[in-house]
Amino acid sequence: MDFVFPNEQNVTWTVMIVLYPYITGLVAGAFIVSSLYHVFGRVELKAVARFSLASAFVFLLFAPLPLLMHLGQPQRAFNIMITPNFNSAMAGFGFIYTAYLIVVVMEIWFVMRHSFIARARGSGPIAWLCRVILLGNLHEDDSTRAADHKIAKFLAGLGIPMACLLHGYVGFLFGSLKANPWWSTPLMFVIFIFSAIVSGIAVLIFHYMIVARLNGWKLDQPCVRSMTKYLWGFMIIAVSLELLELMSIAYKQTEEWEVLDMLIREKLWISYVILQYLVFSLIPFFLLGINSLFNLRDRITNAMVWTAATMLLVQVLLMRWNVVVGGQLVSKSMRGFTDYFPGLWEKEGIAVAVVIFTLPFGILWVFNKIVPLFPDAVSRD
Amino acid sequence: MDTKPPSYRHTTRLFLVIGIALVLAVIVRSQLVPESFGEIGHYRADAIEEATQFELRHLGREACAECHDDIVDLHAKDAHARVPCESCHGAGAKHVAAEGDGEIHRPEGKQVCLICHRMLAARPGEFAQIDVEAHFAFVGVEDPQTLCVDCHSPHEPLFMDRDLRQARLHPLIHRCRDCHIGRTDDTLPRPEGHPAIFECDYCHAEVAAGFAERPHNGVRCTACHLFFKETESAGRILRDSDPRFCLLCHRDAPFRSDDAPPGIDWPDHRETMAEDDNDLDKRCIDCHQDRIHPLQTRTAAAGEE
């Protein structure tokens, strides 16, 4: 009869697991924007088409990093590829991620081949790197460009369901855990996909406007206005789905509602109700709505849209936090809660999370040094 | 307008590289899959054999009893009876191999105890759980650095005067938190209209009435009448009359505040009050029963006049 009493005071999925769906969402969202141009012919998005594809690629490179940081034995992560278990929801990530990465890399290769060739014809280490990327073949004419365009369009089309699958799968990981009432809903992966698109568009607006200001470029106003409308539309869908899910549980008054009600009122009141909905959803909703419905001066529009995009980036991060951490605060007995806040310098703490989230922006800067991500940028002067 | 038909020749190398990478991946994978993988399930069959070859690190309390039989016996009669030695002291194999010379963990600090005893709503109500702040306030400890072991011996935490397993069977005693999330104070009055539940005064009306008029009336019955749930309807109840149990609240100690329950200088108090040698064996309740509640016979408890 020897035993040690079970312990529910530790939250095992830390801020790293908050960051994982967040970065994965940025990938999916950025890719969708790129595909709106490459597949659906939304030419007004041309100014950010390459940038969004590169952003998707770079965030994709960093998506597994929080997971690896979370693992005690990260080298074992590759076992899911070596001895795949097709019944494991966790293992799914390895396959979906790898397939999606191949598609994105190939799409970048075909979309940016012209730019790579231009750089490869120069000299120096970057030219040498570009020749390696091009596999030594620098031949280019109208017929190769036509082929590149066709293949890129096909890959962009193929990438859309894969982007949805990748991020939907992340939502599935949570939604399929029937033991957790805060996660267990078939709507979870739909919510994750739409919030991913919101965060992806938001990060593009946020980053594009900063880059344009730092470089003294004129913003492509039709592009900004178009992204504003997409962002507004997708955020309405994402937030509505989340609220509908919540209302559905609350209205049904199932047995788990008792504890979820307490979770929302006591543990997540600030981060969920006040911040996620009342501040970081409602204000961007009005800011984007005004700019989608009325034609304001460019300067005012840009300031409002940048503010809204930045707030929505925080909103989606809060959503990830409230889902991942919130779900773990509830005891399996449905009788009470535990607490969690990451430390600053822990292995899975805030400093590491900030570094992981900042690194993709640095890599994008390097990417831009190799091939221009805004080839059509025009100076303000 | 580009009218030239597309030419795919420049993509040959790319698809060739992808093809080679895929073939290489398949070859590398075939080399990395362990030989016995999948023979009897989705894992290495050899892992089972390898696991049996590991040197045992936890030896069980029988190994401890070979040298520390006095402590193991003491441990076996008290509240920690079902907690194995190695849960607190860590694996004992090295200690045994060193013939008792070190190589064993001696837990320090409160956190070790709180791993099991921290107040958590997830834990069943009958399990001993401590909100340190509330507990210190209850027993009048003013120094927050005070350790659990300053009052409770880990091997004999409640100084039970009998083996718990030999204690009397008693119908299940409910606690508020059995039904109410987060409610820990069992001394609060029931609100009007509360469903009838089995309570102490249901059988022990005379005792409960007397108790309410005496100095201990803010203490719930089960603070002294230790109750351990055994089945869904019953458990063991123990009236602990070991003086050291009373001293858990009443010991005069430097870390206690002025608001603490009256402190007793033990065993000087007993020696000072003793009129002859027979009094030196007296327990607290032999003199102070009237401070707690009137005694009650079993027949009265059963409802017979």
Interface residues (C-beta under 8 A of the other chain):
Chain A: M1 D2 F3 V4 F5 P6 N7 E8 Q9 M81 I82 T83 N85 I102 M106 W109 L135 G136 N137 H139 E140 D141 D142 S143 T144 R145 A146 A147 H149 K150 I151 E258 V259 M262 S331 K332 S333 R335 G336 F337 T338
Chain B: D2 K4 P5 P6 S7 Y8 R9 H10 T11 R13 L14 V17 I18 R29 L32 V33 P34 F37 G38 H42 G60 R61 R82 V83 P84 S87 I115 C116 R118 L120 A121 A122 R123 F127 R177 I181 G182
